[in-house]
């Protein structure tokens, strides 16, 4: 609406007159554009908050992954050390068993020789 600024106002002339048609269209276009701007701004804010949340989740996930990876590396290292210890212990055990078998056979042979020497 535009203020009627005529100096001589007749009694029937309203103080406010309707806008010309091209101004009405322009106002309508502006209102629609403003509405689209507000909606776009709202969508941008939502997208920003989703991005921040996703980035936070990614950071947490990466942190969890690196912790899990380091635990895996440590466990693998411990497994390697344990396997090494096991193989060394197994080697000592088989060597001791072999020595025991040899000692037993020497004992049996010596006892046999002693029996022969007595008779």
Buried (B, 14 or more C-beta within 10 A) or exposed (E): EEEEEEEEEEEEEEEEEEEEEEEEEEEEEEEEEEEEEEEEEEEEEEEEEEEEEEEEEEEEEEEEEEEEEEEEEEEEEEEEEEEEEEEEEEEEEEEEEEEEEEEEEEEEEEEEEEEEEEE
